[in-house]
Protein backbone atom coordinates (compact mmCIF):
# COMPACT_ATOMS: atom_id res chain seq x y z
CA UNK A 1 0.00 0.00 0.00
CA UNK A 2 1.38 3.38 -1.03
CA UNK A 3 -1.40 5.71 0.12
CA UNK A 4 -3.98 5.75 2.87
CA UNK A 5 -6.75 8.07 4.06
CA UNK A 6 -8.01 8.34 7.64
CA UNK A 7 -10.67 10.21 9.59
CA UNK A 8 -9.46 11.37 13.01
CA UNK A 9 -12.27 12.38 15.37
CA UNK A 10 -12.59 15.22 17.83
CA UNK A 11 -12.60 14.28 21.50
CA UNK A 12 -13.66 15.65 24.84
CA UNK A 13 -11.05 15.53 27.60
CA UNK A 14 -11.54 15.82 31.38
CA UNK A 15 -15.27 14.95 31.30
CA UNK A 16 -16.04 17.19 34.29
CA UNK A 17 -14.70 15.19 37.25
CA UNK A 18 -11.90 13.32 35.43
CA UNK A 19 -9.49 16.20 34.94
CA UNK A 20 -6.34 15.17 33.04
CA UNK A 21 -7.30 11.51 32.76
CA UNK A 22 -10.77 10.90 31.27
CA UNK A 23 -11.84 11.45 27.68
CA UNK A 24 -14.20 10.27 24.96
CA UNK A 25 -14.33 10.44 21.16
CA UNK A 26 -16.99 12.25 19.12
CA UNK A 27 -18.46 11.10 15.82
CA UNK A 28 -18.17 14.68 14.52
CA UNK A 29 -16.28 16.84 13.78
CA UNK A 30 -13.24 14.94 12.44
CA UNK A 31 -10.11 15.70 10.44
CA UNK A 32 -9.37 14.10 7.07
CA UNK A 33 -5.81 13.07 6.35
CA UNK A 34 -4.20 11.41 3.37
CA UNK A 35 -0.71 9.90 3.65
CA UNK A 36 1.58 8.74 0.89
CA UNK A 37 4.97 7.01 1.16
CA UNK A 38 7.78 8.93 -0.52
CA UNK A 39 11.37 7.90 -1.23
CA UNK A 40 12.99 10.71 0.71
CA UNK A 41 13.47 10.63 4.51
CA UNK A 42 11.32 13.65 5.23
CA UNK A 43 7.79 14.73 6.11
CA UNK A 44 6.05 16.91 3.53
CA UNK A 45 2.90 18.65 4.81
CA UNK A 46 0.18 19.97 2.52
CA UNK A 47 -2.59 21.85 4.31
CA UNK A 48 -5.92 21.74 2.51
CA UNK A 49 -7.85 23.98 4.86
CA UNK A 50 -7.87 27.61 5.99
CA UNK A 51 -6.26 27.22 9.42
CA UNK A 52 -2.78 28.34 8.27
CA UNK A 53 -1.03 25.74 10.42
CA UNK A 54 2.75 25.56 9.89
CA UNK A 55 4.02 23.16 7.21
CA UNK A 56 7.51 22.78 8.68
CA UNK A 57 7.42 19.26 10.17
CA UNK A 58 9.07 20.35 13.43
CA UNK A 59 6.39 23.02 13.98
CA UNK A 60 3.42 20.85 13.02
CA UNK A 61 1.85 18.31 15.38
CA UNK A 62 1.37 15.72 12.63
CA UNK A 63 4.88 16.45 11.40
CA UNK A 64 6.47 15.85 14.81
CA UNK A 65 4.56 12.60 15.28
CA UNK A 66 5.52 11.34 11.81
CA UNK A 67 9.16 12.37 12.29
CA UNK A 68 9.21 10.33 15.50
CA UNK A 69 8.16 7.28 13.46
CA UNK A 70 10.82 7.97 10.82
CA UNK A 71 13.46 8.27 13.56
CA UNK A 72 12.35 4.93 14.97
CA UNK A 73 12.30 2.91 11.74
CA UNK A 74 15.49 4.29 10.22
CA UNK A 75 14.41 3.31 6.65
CA UNK A 76 15.11 5.70 3.79
CA UNK A 77 11.44 6.60 3.32
CA UNK A 78 9.23 9.53 4.21
CA UNK A 79 5.62 10.70 4.22
CA UNK A 80 3.65 13.23 2.26
CA UNK A 81 0.56 14.16 4.26
CA UNK A 82 -2.45 16.14 3.05
CA UNK A 83 -4.48 17.51 5.93
CA UNK A 84 -8.03 18.86 5.91
CA UNK A 85 -8.80 19.94 9.44
CA UNK A 86 -12.46 20.29 10.36
CA UNK A 87 -11.66 20.43 14.08
CA UNK A 88 -10.72 24.01 14.75
CA UNK A 89 -7.38 24.43 16.54
CA UNK A 90 -7.96 25.90 20.00
CA UNK A 91 -11.56 24.67 20.22
CA UNK A 92 -10.94 22.41 23.23
CA UNK A 93 -12.01 19.44 21.12
CA UNK A 94 -8.66 17.67 20.79
CA UNK A 95 -7.69 19.18 17.45
CA UNK A 96 -3.95 18.60 17.91
CA UNK A 97 -4.52 15.03 19.13
CA UNK A 98 -6.58 14.29 16.02
CA UNK A 99 -3.70 15.52 13.84
CA UNK A 100 -1.18 13.43 15.74
CA UNK A 101 -3.29 10.27 15.99
CA UNK A 102 -4.53 10.46 12.39
CA UNK A 103 -0.98 10.81 11.14
CA UNK A 104 0.53 7.91 13.09
CA UNK A 105 -2.35 5.52 12.40
CA UNK A 106 -2.16 6.26 8.65
CA UNK A 107 1.63 5.91 8.70
CA UNK A 108 1.37 2.58 10.53
CA UNK A 109 -1.01 1.29 7.87
CA UNK A 110 1.54 2.24 5.19
CA UNK A 111 4.20 0.41 7.24
CA UNK A 112 2.14 -2.83 7.30
CA UNK A 113 1.00 -2.19 10.89
CA UNK A 114 4.42 -2.65 12.39
CA UNK A 115 3.62 -0.79 15.62
CA UNK A 116 1.22 -1.66 18.44
CA UNK A 117 -1.50 0.75 19.48
CA UNK A 118 0.45 1.64 22.60
CA UNK A 119 3.53 2.45 20.48
CA UNK A 120 1.34 4.62 18.24
CA UNK A 121 0.08 6.44 21.31
CA UNK A 122 3.70 7.19 22.26
CA UNK A 123 4.44 8.65 18.80
CA UNK A 124 1.21 10.69 18.91
CA UNK A 125 2.14 12.02 22.37
CA UNK A 126 5.34 13.45 20.88
CA UNK A 127 3.23 15.42 18.42
CA UNK A 128 0.74 16.42 21.11
CA UNK A 129 3.64 17.68 23.24
CA UNK A 130 4.28 20.40 20.64
CA UNK A 131 0.76 21.75 21.15
CA UNK A 132 0.33 21.35 24.91
CA UNK A 133 3.94 21.49 26.11
CA UNK A 134 3.15 18.56 28.33
CA UNK A 135 2.65 14.83 28.23
CA UNK A 136 -1.14 14.73 28.11
CA UNK A 137 -2.87 11.67 26.70
CA UNK A 138 -6.47 12.45 27.60
CA UNK A 139 -7.35 13.44 24.01
CA UNK A 140 -4.87 11.12 22.26
CA UNK A 141 -6.30 8.06 24.00
CA UNK A 142 -9.99 8.43 23.00
CA UNK A 143 -9.06 9.56 19.47
CA UNK A 144 -6.92 6.43 19.06
CA UNK A 145 -9.02 3.85 20.94
CA UNK A 146 -12.52 5.32 20.53
CA UNK A 147 -15.19 5.39 23.22
CA UNK A 148 -14.37 6.42 26.77
CA UNK A 149 -10.78 6.06 27.93
CA UNK A 150 -9.00 6.67 31.19
CA UNK A 151 -5.29 7.45 31.27
CA UNK A 152 -4.20 5.91 34.57
CA UNK A 153 -0.60 6.97 34.12
CA UNK A 154 1.51 8.75 31.49
CA UNK A 155 4.87 7.44 32.82
CA UNK A 156 4.59 4.61 31.89
CA UNK A 157 1.62 5.11 29.60
CA UNK A 158 -1.38 3.13 30.92
CA UNK A 159 -4.62 3.55 28.96
CA UNK A 160 -7.83 1.90 30.16
CA UNK A 161 -10.83 1.42 27.88
CA UNK A 162 -14.08 2.08 29.75
CA UNK A 163 -17.35 0.35 28.89
CA UNK A 164 -20.23 2.75 28.31
CA UNK A 165 -23.91 2.73 27.35
CA UNK A 166 -25.56 4.56 24.44
CA UNK A 167 -24.84 8.26 24.95
CA UNK A 168 -25.18 11.36 22.83
CA UNK A 169 -23.11 14.51 23.07
CA UNK A 170 -23.99 18.09 22.30
CA UNK A 171 -21.12 20.54 21.91
CA UNK A 172 -21.16 24.28 21.55
CA UNK A 173 -17.95 25.94 20.43
CA UNK A 174 -17.98 29.70 21.02
CA UNK A 175 -15.50 31.28 18.60
CA UNK A 176 -13.26 32.78 21.24
CA UNK A 177 -9.66 31.87 21.99
CA UNK A 178 -8.48 30.29 25.23
CA UNK A 179 -4.82 29.34 25.37
CA UNK A 180 -4.35 25.94 27.04
CA UNK A 181 -1.30 27.37 28.80
CA UNK A 182 -3.47 30.20 30.22
CA UNK A 183 -6.17 27.76 31.27
CA UNK A 184 -3.50 25.73 33.11
CA UNK A 185 -1.95 28.76 34.77
CA UNK A 186 -5.13 29.68 36.65
CA UNK A 187 -5.46 26.24 38.25
CA UNK A 188 -4.55 25.97 41.94
CA UNK A 189 -1.30 24.15 42.69
CA UNK A 190 -2.86 22.69 45.85
CA UNK A 191 -6.39 21.55 46.52
CA UNK A 192 -8.11 20.80 49.83
CA UNK A 193 -7.94 17.07 50.63
CA UNK A 194 -11.72 17.23 51.15
CA UNK A 195 -12.29 18.44 47.57
CA UNK A 196 -9.89 15.84 46.23
CA UNK A 197 -11.81 13.05 48.02
CA UNK A 198 -15.03 14.42 46.57
CA UNK A 199 -13.43 14.37 43.12
CA UNK A 200 -12.13 10.80 43.24
CA UNK A 201 -15.42 9.53 44.61
CA UNK A 202 -17.10 11.11 41.58
CA UNK A 203 -14.56 9.65 39.15
CA UNK A 204 -15.02 6.18 40.64
CA UNK A 205 -18.80 6.56 40.54
CA UNK A 206 -18.73 7.81 36.93
CA UNK A 207 -16.68 4.79 35.80
CA UNK A 208 -19.06 2.45 37.63
CA UNK A 209 -22.06 4.28 36.17
CA UNK A 210 -20.70 4.07 32.62
CA UNK A 211 -19.92 0.36 33.01
CA UNK A 212 -23.38 -0.38 34.40
CA UNK A 213 -25.26 1.99 32.10
CA UNK A 214 -26.72 3.76 35.13
CA UNK A 215 -27.80 7.12 33.66
CA UNK A 216 -28.94 8.56 37.00
CA UNK A 217 -25.53 7.90 38.51
CA UNK A 218 -23.78 9.31 35.42
CA UNK A 219 -25.74 12.52 35.99
CA UNK A 220 -24.92 12.69 39.71
CA UNK A 221 -21.21 11.99 39.12
CA UNK A 222 -20.70 14.75 36.53
CA UNK A 223 -19.70 17.23 39.19
CA UNK A 224 -16.43 19.15 39.59
CA UNK A 225 -15.61 21.51 42.44
CA UNK A 226 -11.94 21.94 41.55
CA UNK A 227 -11.37 22.94 37.91
CA UNK A 228 -14.75 24.09 36.61
CA UNK A 229 -15.27 26.85 39.20
CA UNK A 230 -11.93 28.39 38.17
CA UNK A 231 -12.01 27.86 34.42
CA UNK A 232 -15.62 28.70 33.72
CA UNK A 233 -14.76 32.38 34.15
CA UNK A 234 -12.89 32.10 30.81
CA UNK A 235 -16.06 31.03 28.97
CA UNK A 236 -18.80 33.62 28.51
CA UNK A 237 -22.28 32.43 29.56
CA UNK A 238 -21.01 29.07 30.84
CA UNK A 239 -23.51 28.83 33.69
CA UNK A 240 -26.39 29.85 31.43
CA UNK A 241 -25.49 27.19 28.86
CA UNK A 242 -25.16 24.56 31.56
CA UNK A 243 -28.41 25.45 33.29
CA UNK A 244 -30.34 25.62 29.99
CA UNK A 245 -28.92 22.22 29.01
CA UNK A 246 -29.87 20.59 32.30
CA UNK A 247 -33.35 22.10 31.96
CA UNK A 248 -33.51 20.46 28.51
CA UNK A 249 -32.77 17.11 30.26
CA UNK A 250 -29.06 16.75 29.58
CA UNK A 251 -27.50 14.28 32.04
CA UNK A 252 -24.69 16.75 32.71
CA UNK A 253 -21.53 18.11 31.23
CA UNK A 254 -19.09 20.98 31.43
CA UNK A 255 -15.97 22.39 29.84
CA UNK A 256 -14.49 20.32 27.01
CA UNK A 257 -10.74 20.08 27.59
CA UNK A 258 -9.53 23.54 28.52
CA UNK A 259 -12.43 25.14 26.63
CA UNK A 260 -13.94 27.22 25.19
CA UNK A 261 -16.19 24.37 23.97
CA UNK A 262 -18.88 23.17 26.35
CA UNK A 263 -20.23 19.61 26.08
CA UNK A 264 -23.34 17.97 27.47
CA UNK A 265 -24.22 14.27 27.56
CA UNK A 266 -27.75 13.03 26.90
CA UNK A 267 -29.48 9.68 26.98
CA UNK A 268 -31.18 10.05 23.58
CA UNK A 269 -30.62 11.84 20.29
CA UNK A 270 -33.88 13.75 20.79
CA UNK A 271 -32.62 15.15 24.08
CA UNK A 272 -29.21 15.97 22.56
CA UNK A 273 -31.02 17.96 19.83
CA UNK A 274 -33.13 19.76 22.41
CA UNK A 275 -29.94 20.57 24.35
CA UNK A 276 -28.43 22.03 21.17
CA UNK A 277 -31.51 24.20 20.79
CA UNK A 278 -31.20 25.38 24.39
CA UNK A 279 -27.48 26.16 23.95
CA UNK A 280 -28.17 28.09 20.75
CA UNK A 281 -30.83 30.19 22.45
CA UNK A 282 -28.27 31.32 25.03
CA UNK A 283 -25.61 32.23 22.46
CA UNK A 284 -27.93 33.75 19.85
CA UNK A 285 -28.47 36.62 22.28
CA UNK A 286 -24.73 37.38 22.30
CA UNK A 287 -22.41 38.81 19.68
CA UNK A 288 -20.18 35.73 19.91
CA UNK A 289 -20.18 33.42 16.91
CA UNK A 290 -20.46 29.72 17.63
CA UNK A 291 -20.69 26.22 16.15
CA UNK A 292 -22.64 23.32 17.55
CA UNK A 293 -22.27 19.57 17.08
CA UNK A 294 -24.59 16.73 18.02
CA UNK A 295 -22.99 13.32 17.90
CA UNK A 296 -23.13 9.84 19.36
CA UNK A 297 -20.09 8.71 21.32
CA UNK A 298 -17.70 7.36 18.70
CA UNK A 299 -16.78 3.86 19.85
CA UNK A 300 -14.36 3.25 16.97
CA UNK A 301 -11.94 6.18 17.20
CA UNK A 302 -9.69 7.02 14.26
CA UNK A 303 -10.92 5.28 11.11
CA UNK A 304 -8.92 4.04 8.12
CA UNK A 305 -10.90 4.53 4.90
CA UNK A 306 -11.06 1.66 2.45
CA UNK A 307 -10.29 2.72 -1.08
CA UNK B 1 -40.85 -12.58 64.85
CA UNK B 2 -39.63 -11.69 68.35
CA UNK B 3 -35.95 -12.51 68.06
CA UNK B 4 -33.32 -12.51 65.35
CA UNK B 5 -29.61 -13.26 65.06
CA UNK B 6 -27.23 -11.70 62.55
CA UNK B 7 -23.59 -11.94 61.54
CA UNK B 8 -22.03 -8.57 60.73
CA UNK B 9 -18.74 -8.79 58.83
CA UNK B 10 -15.52 -6.86 59.14
CA UNK B 11 -14.67 -4.55 56.26
CA UNK B 12 -11.70 -2.79 54.72
CA UNK B 13 -12.14 0.92 54.04
CA UNK B 14 -10.08 3.18 51.74
CA UNK B 15 -8.63 0.30 49.65
CA UNK B 16 -5.36 2.17 49.04
CA UNK B 17 -6.33 4.80 46.43
CA UNK B 18 -10.00 5.23 47.42
CA UNK B 19 -9.50 7.12 50.67
CA UNK B 20 -12.80 7.89 52.44
CA UNK B 21 -15.00 6.38 49.71
CA UNK B 22 -14.09 2.79 48.80
CA UNK B 23 -14.57 -0.31 50.91
CA UNK B 24 -15.20 -4.03 50.80
CA UNK B 25 -16.56 -6.68 53.15
CA UNK B 26 -14.62 -9.65 54.52
CA UNK B 27 -15.97 -13.14 55.13
CA UNK B 28 -14.13 -13.20 58.48
CA UNK B 29 -13.94 -11.95 61.18
CA UNK B 30 -17.56 -11.03 61.96
CA UNK B 31 -19.63 -10.01 64.97
CA UNK B 32 -22.58 -12.06 66.24
CA UNK B 33 -25.63 -10.17 67.44
CA UNK B 34 -28.95 -11.34 68.79
CA UNK B 35 -31.87 -8.91 69.03
CA UNK B 36 -35.14 -9.35 70.87
CA UNK B 37 -38.17 -7.03 70.93
CA UNK B 38 -39.09 -5.83 74.42
CA UNK B 39 -42.14 -3.92 75.62
CA UNK B 40 -40.24 -0.96 77.02
CA UNK B 41 -39.00 1.92 74.83
CA UNK B 42 -35.32 1.40 75.57
CA UNK B 43 -32.22 -0.33 74.31
CA UNK B 44 -30.74 -2.94 76.63
CA UNK B 45 -27.20 -4.03 75.75
CA UNK B 46 -25.67 -7.28 76.93
CA UNK B 47 -22.03 -7.73 75.97
CA UNK B 48 -20.96 -11.35 75.64
CA UNK B 49 -17.30 -10.73 74.92
CA UNK B 50 -14.22 -9.34 76.68
CA UNK B 51 -14.00 -5.93 74.99
CA UNK B 52 -15.64 -4.04 77.89
CA UNK B 53 -17.61 -1.78 75.54
CA UNK B 54 -20.09 0.51 77.30
CA UNK B 55 -23.61 -0.81 77.82
CA UNK B 56 -25.26 2.62 78.09
CA UNK B 57 -27.09 2.94 74.76
CA UNK B 58 -25.90 6.51 74.18
CA UNK B 59 -22.25 5.45 74.58
CA UNK B 60 -22.53 2.30 72.46
CA UNK B 61 -22.48 2.34 68.65
CA UNK B 62 -25.20 -0.32 68.36
CA UNK B 63 -27.15 1.49 71.07
CA UNK B 64 -27.09 4.83 69.25
CA UNK B 65 -28.13 3.21 65.95
CA UNK B 66 -31.00 1.34 67.61
CA UNK B 67 -32.11 4.43 69.52
CA UNK B 68 -32.28 6.27 66.18
CA UNK B 69 -34.71 3.62 64.94
CA UNK B 70 -36.81 3.84 68.10
CA UNK B 71 -36.96 7.62 67.74
CA UNK B 72 -38.13 7.22 64.16
CA UNK B 73 -40.88 4.65 64.73
CA UNK B 74 -42.29 6.12 67.91
CA UNK B 75 -43.87 2.78 68.96
CA UNK B 76 -43.73 1.75 72.62
CA UNK B 77 -41.22 -1.01 72.01
CA UNK B 78 -37.52 -1.49 72.54
CA UNK B 79 -34.65 -3.87 71.83
CA UNK B 80 -32.53 -6.16 73.93
CA UNK B 81 -29.31 -6.85 72.08
CA UNK B 82 -26.70 -9.46 72.93
CA UNK B 83 -23.37 -8.75 71.25
CA UNK B 84 -20.41 -11.05 70.73
CA UNK B 85 -17.76 -9.03 69.00
CA UNK B 86 -15.05 -10.94 67.17
CA UNK B 87 -13.87 -7.82 65.33
CA UNK B 88 -11.57 -6.07 67.76
CA UNK B 89 -12.42 -2.39 68.33
CA UNK B 90 -9.63 -0.22 66.97
CA UNK B 91 -8.37 -2.86 64.52
CA UNK B 92 -9.10 -0.77 61.42
CA UNK B 93 -11.48 -3.47 60.23
CA UNK B 94 -14.77 -1.63 60.62
CA UNK B 95 -15.62 -2.93 64.08
CA UNK B 96 -17.97 -0.05 64.92
CA UNK B 97 -19.68 -0.25 61.54
CA UNK B 98 -20.32 -3.95 62.07
CA UNK B 99 -21.97 -3.16 65.42
CA UNK B 100 -24.11 -0.43 63.87
CA UNK B 101 -25.08 -2.31 60.72
CA UNK B 102 -25.72 -5.61 62.51
CA UNK B 103 -27.99 -3.86 65.00
CA UNK B 104 -30.11 -1.97 62.45
CA UNK B 105 -30.48 -4.90 60.07
CA UNK B 106 -31.60 -7.18 62.91
CA UNK B 107 -33.98 -4.50 64.21
CA UNK B 108 -35.45 -4.03 60.74
CA UNK B 109 -36.12 -7.76 60.50
CA UNK B 110 -38.00 -7.59 63.83
CA UNK B 111 -39.95 -4.62 62.44
CA UNK B 112 -41.07 -6.60 59.35
CA UNK B 113 -38.49 -4.88 57.13
CA UNK B 114 -40.15 -1.51 57.30
CA UNK B 115 -37.02 0.43 56.28
CA UNK B 116 -35.11 0.47 52.99
CA UNK B 117 -31.43 -0.35 52.87
CA UNK B 118 -30.60 3.33 52.38
CA UNK B 119 -32.63 4.22 55.48
CA UNK B 120 -30.80 1.52 57.43
CA UNK B 121 -27.50 3.03 56.27
CA UNK B 122 -28.62 6.38 57.69
CA UNK B 123 -29.43 4.82 61.09
CA UNK B 124 -26.10 2.96 61.07
CA UNK B 125 -24.25 6.19 60.27
CA UNK B 126 -25.66 7.71 63.45
CA UNK B 127 -24.06 4.88 65.40
CA UNK B 128 -20.84 5.10 63.42
CA UNK B 129 -20.69 8.83 64.19
CA UNK B 130 -20.20 7.99 67.88
CA UNK B 131 -17.02 6.08 67.04
CA UNK B 132 -15.50 8.23 64.31
CA UNK B 133 -16.93 11.66 65.16
CA UNK B 134 -17.67 12.07 61.47
CA UNK B 135 -20.10 11.01 58.82
CA UNK B 136 -18.08 8.19 57.26
CA UNK B 137 -19.88 5.47 55.34
CA UNK B 138 -16.93 3.65 53.82
CA UNK B 139 -17.20 0.77 56.33
CA UNK B 140 -20.97 0.95 56.85
CA UNK B 141 -21.65 0.57 53.10
CA UNK B 142 -19.71 -2.67 52.45
CA UNK B 143 -20.88 -4.21 55.74
CA UNK B 144 -24.49 -3.51 54.76
CA UNK B 145 -24.35 -4.20 51.00
CA UNK B 146 -21.50 -6.70 50.81
CA UNK B 147 -18.83 -6.78 48.12
CA UNK B 148 -17.10 -3.60 47.00
CA UNK B 149 -18.90 -0.32 47.53
CA UNK B 150 -18.13 3.27 46.71
CA UNK B 151 -19.64 6.12 48.72
CA UNK B 152 -20.00 8.86 46.10
CA UNK B 153 -21.46 11.31 48.58
CA UNK B 154 -22.46 11.34 52.25
CA UNK B 155 -24.75 14.41 51.94
CA UNK B 156 -26.99 13.10 50.45
CA UNK B 157 -25.91 9.51 50.97
CA UNK B 158 -25.08 7.92 47.59
CA UNK B 159 -23.76 4.36 47.75
CA UNK B 160 -22.63 2.58 44.58
CA UNK B 161 -22.21 -1.20 44.41
CA UNK B 162 -19.13 -2.13 42.37
CA UNK B 163 -18.87 -5.34 40.37
CA UNK B 164 -15.77 -7.37 41.16
CA UNK B 165 -14.09 -10.66 40.23
CA UNK B 166 -13.05 -13.50 42.55
CA UNK B 167 -10.62 -12.00 45.04
CA UNK B 168 -9.08 -13.13 48.30
CA UNK B 169 -7.92 -10.96 51.15
CA UNK B 170 -5.17 -11.47 53.68
CA UNK B 171 -5.22 -9.27 56.76
CA UNK B 172 -2.67 -8.88 59.51
CA UNK B 173 -3.78 -7.07 62.64
CA UNK B 174 -0.84 -6.04 64.80
CA UNK B 175 -2.07 -5.62 68.39
CA UNK B 176 -1.19 -1.96 68.72
CA UNK B 177 -3.56 0.95 69.13
CA UNK B 178 -4.01 3.70 66.56
CA UNK B 179 -6.70 6.25 67.36
CA UNK B 180 -8.71 7.12 64.22
CA UNK B 181 -8.69 10.74 65.37
CA UNK B 182 -4.85 10.65 65.53
CA UNK B 183 -4.64 9.01 62.11
CA UNK B 184 -6.84 11.81 60.73
CA UNK B 185 -4.85 14.57 62.42
CA UNK B 186 -1.63 13.74 60.58
CA UNK B 187 -3.24 13.98 57.14
CA UNK B 188 -2.42 17.08 55.10
CA UNK B 189 -5.25 19.61 54.74
CA UNK B 190 -4.12 20.38 51.19
CA UNK B 191 -2.65 18.11 48.54
CA UNK B 192 -0.84 19.00 45.30
CA UNK B 193 -3.29 19.02 42.35
CA UNK B 194 -0.84 16.70 40.59
CA UNK B 195 -1.11 14.08 43.35
CA UNK B 196 -4.89 14.43 43.39
CA UNK B 197 -5.06 13.78 39.62
CA UNK B 198 -2.86 10.75 40.10
CA UNK B 199 -5.21 9.54 42.82
CA UNK B 200 -8.44 9.94 40.88
CA UNK B 201 -6.93 8.29 37.82
CA UNK B 202 -6.10 5.31 40.05
CA UNK B 203 -9.58 5.22 41.58
CA UNK B 204 -11.19 5.29 38.13
CA UNK B 205 -8.82 2.59 36.90
CA UNK B 206 -9.45 0.42 39.97
CA UNK B 207 -13.23 0.59 39.46
CA UNK B 208 -12.79 -0.27 35.76
CA UNK B 209 -10.40 -3.09 36.66
CA UNK B 210 -12.78 -4.56 39.25
CA UNK B 211 -15.71 -4.39 36.81
CA UNK B 212 -13.70 -6.05 34.04
CA UNK B 213 -11.89 -8.55 36.28
CA UNK B 214 -8.55 -7.23 35.03
CA UNK B 215 -6.16 -8.40 37.75
CA UNK B 216 -3.10 -6.70 36.23
CA UNK B 217 -4.88 -3.35 36.28
CA UNK B 218 -6.14 -3.96 39.83
CA UNK B 219 -2.50 -4.40 40.85
CA UNK B 220 -1.31 -1.26 39.04
CA UNK B 221 -4.16 0.86 40.46
CA UNK B 222 -3.54 -0.06 44.11
CA UNK B 223 -1.22 2.90 44.58
CA UNK B 224 -1.54 5.83 46.99
CA UNK B 225 0.85 8.76 47.20
CA UNK B 226 -1.29 10.86 49.56
CA UNK B 227 -2.40 8.96 52.66
CA UNK B 228 -0.20 5.87 52.84
CA UNK B 229 3.14 7.74 52.92
CA UNK B 230 1.92 9.68 55.97
CA UNK B 231 0.04 7.00 57.87
CA UNK B 232 2.39 4.08 57.37
CA UNK B 233 4.70 5.62 59.97
CA UNK B 234 2.08 4.66 62.57
CA UNK B 235 2.33 0.96 61.67
CA UNK B 236 5.55 -0.86 62.58
CA UNK B 237 7.08 -2.84 59.69
CA UNK B 238 4.49 -1.65 57.18
CA UNK B 239 6.92 -1.56 54.24
CA UNK B 240 8.35 -4.95 55.12
CA UNK B 241 4.88 -6.52 55.25
CA UNK B 242 3.93 -4.92 51.95
CA UNK B 243 7.12 -5.92 50.18
CA UNK B 244 6.97 -9.49 51.50
CA UNK B 245 3.33 -9.73 50.39
CA UNK B 246 4.07 -8.49 46.88
CA UNK B 247 6.96 -10.93 46.69
CA UNK B 248 4.46 -13.68 47.58
CA UNK B 249 2.39 -12.52 44.56
CA UNK B 250 -0.26 -10.40 46.25
CA UNK B 251 -1.87 -8.04 43.73
CA UNK B 252 -1.43 -5.16 46.14
CA UNK B 253 -2.87 -3.65 49.27
CA UNK B 254 -2.12 -1.28 52.10
CA UNK B 255 -3.53 0.11 55.31
CA UNK B 256 -7.01 -1.11 56.23
CA UNK B 257 -9.07 1.92 57.25
CA UNK B 258 -6.90 4.00 59.54
CA UNK B 259 -4.91 0.94 60.57
CA UNK B 260 -3.14 -0.73 62.24
CA UNK B 261 -4.41 -3.67 60.15
CA UNK B 262 -2.78 -4.21 56.77
CA UNK B 263 -4.66 -5.97 53.97
CA UNK B 264 -3.50 -7.53 50.73
CA UNK B 265 -5.60 -8.74 47.79
CA UNK B 266 -4.77 -11.92 45.90
CA UNK B 267 -6.15 -13.69 42.88
CA UNK B 268 -6.31 -17.14 44.48
CA UNK B 269 -6.72 -18.66 47.94
CA UNK B 270 -3.31 -20.31 47.58
CA UNK B 271 -1.65 -16.94 47.05
CA UNK B 272 -3.62 -15.39 49.92
CA UNK B 273 -2.33 -18.18 52.19
CA UNK B 274 1.23 -17.64 50.97
CA UNK B 275 0.81 -13.91 51.67
CA UNK B 276 -0.33 -14.71 55.20
CA UNK B 277 2.79 -16.81 55.65
CA UNK B 278 4.96 -13.94 54.39
CA UNK B 279 3.23 -11.46 56.71
CA UNK B 280 3.68 -13.77 59.69
CA UNK B 281 7.39 -14.15 59.00
CA UNK B 282 7.82 -10.38 59.23
CA UNK B 283 5.90 -10.08 62.50
CA UNK B 284 7.22 -13.23 64.18
CA UNK B 285 10.57 -11.46 64.40
CA UNK B 286 9.04 -8.65 66.46
CA UNK B 287 7.64 -8.52 69.97
CA UNK B 288 4.27 -7.32 68.66
CA UNK B 289 1.38 -9.75 68.94
CA UNK B 290 -0.80 -10.10 65.88
CA UNK B 291 -3.77 -11.88 64.31
CA UNK B 292 -4.17 -12.82 60.68
CA UNK B 293 -7.26 -13.53 58.57
CA UNK B 294 -7.58 -15.05 55.12
CA UNK B 295 -10.98 -14.56 53.53
CA UNK B 296 -12.77 -14.30 50.23
CA UNK B 297 -14.48 -10.98 49.52
CA UNK B 298 -17.88 -11.29 51.17
CA UNK B 299 -20.42 -10.46 48.48
CA UNK B 300 -23.41 -10.79 50.81
CA UNK B 301 -22.60 -8.40 53.66
CA UNK B 302 -24.48 -8.64 56.92
CA UNK B 303 -26.33 -11.94 57.17
CA UNK B 304 -29.58 -12.76 58.97
CA UNK B 305 -29.45 -16.26 60.44
CA UNK B 306 -32.43 -18.54 59.90
CA UNK B 307 -33.59 -20.16 63.06
Interface residues (C-beta under 8 A of the other chain):
Chain A: X17 X18 X19 X20 X21 X22 X150 X151 X152 X153 X158 X160 X162 X163 X187 X188 X189 X190 X191 X192 X193 X196 X197 X198 X199 X200 X201 X202 X203 X204 X205 X206 X207 X208 X209 X211 X212 X217 X220 X221 X226
Chain B: X17 X18 X19 X20 X21 X22 X150 X151 X152 X153 X158 X160 X162 X163 X187 X188 X189 X190 X191 X192 X193 X196 X197 X198 X199 X200 X201 X202 X203 X204 X205 X206 X207 X208 X209 X211 X212 X217 X220 X221 X226
